[in-house]
Amino acid sequence: MTPRIEARDKVTFIGSLFVPPGTQGEILGVAFDLSVHKQMEKGQMIVAPQLPQLGPRYYMNSEAMAGLPFVSFHSESPADPCYDLQVTLDDGARLGDFIVPDSKRELFDQIHAACISLAGGGYARNPSEGIRMRDEALSTLVSLCPGMAELPVGIQIIIEAAEQGRIDLTNRTVKIQIAGPINTAYYSKVQNESGEFEDKLIVRSYEALATHSLLILARSILWAKALEKYGCNVVCSFDEPCFKYLDQERGGPRLRTALDTYELLWANPDYLPYSRMIHVCDVIVPEFLEYVDLLNWDVYKNAELAAGNEPALKAFILRGGRLVTGVVPTNPDDTRELIKQIGGDGQIKTLFKDNELRTAFVQACAARVEKVIKILTNEKLPPDSRMTLEEVMRGLMVSPQCGLGGMLGDVDAPEYSALVYDLIYQVAAVVGLI
């Protein structure tokens, strides 16, 4: 594994960007200032923000699914993508296959064949042949589904700035993010045999899984290829490859399918135009670390996940992996509770005017990172699990807790997601990363 990111990249961001309501132009301007300009100044990883306030299609799952074949947006819940194809479910395992009507069968078969060709390129013995197969499959998919080529607004912002000469992306790292196939499968609505829409289809069986997952993969590759022509290194973060309840049934069909999905997607890193990143909230599945270059997890709430996973995390970091610890809270309730714990009044807006409180807030967040460092360097661990401080710090990064979208609509301090951009750099400085 050879992640194509720079040693200087020690800070990154996860999730949506929310700013106070205003005109679209103001929102895009703030997005550029915070997510691009600030990070260019600090020499850190540049992040293409998601901007949900521009409309329902810009929520995480909707952004990933918009433009894919057989996908529409349900009138009763426009932020949730839904499949026009009916799905039959095994109610016990919640596995399912698409039921494709005759009127859509030819198009579905063409798309499915292109997806399988896309996957096949990842297993080609000759790298150049694999890239050729990949690009031919992408071209076919775009011709069948023109909407797939649409770029998210966050990526458009960065490309526009590069073309106008406002930023130079040469040898910089740009992180994009997309809702992964397990996440989108969970949240997408599907039709049951009665024609009614259901949500929470956990994982689909092979034909549906391969087609759905590889369309998401194709989308991520198209996004990365649009950026790499500007000379930057791209990191693509897939959200939630495995939920906690899947991990609890170790060896069960849904976890096995989740693992098979990422083997299908990412078995050959040289085939991809980006480094591979996953974000998880509350579970680390060691097997997933075989397929990723960066692991981000919600350390603010779940620092203890490092305990018990020391051997896997050590092997991951020593082979060049980056451990991205999510430590600045972005959930309103968590943020208020931390403010109370450090002696504040529990009001988020207090952080904007009380410098001492903000310093204590940063120290409390940094303590979560330090807890992970302490676990991984514990002298009581056996040698094959214990790391040196230098080894940990070489692979360590920091990020917000889970996603700035958690602050959406919070009346107490909607500007908090902008403040997080400053807080996370302060945490990185306290920990000794920058």
Order of alpha helices (4+ residues) and beta strands (2+ residues): alpha-alpha-beta-alpha-beta-beta-beta-alpha-alpha-alpha-beta-alpha-beta-beta-alpha-beta-alpha-alpha-beta-beta-alpha-alpha-beta-alpha-alpha-alpha-beta-alpha
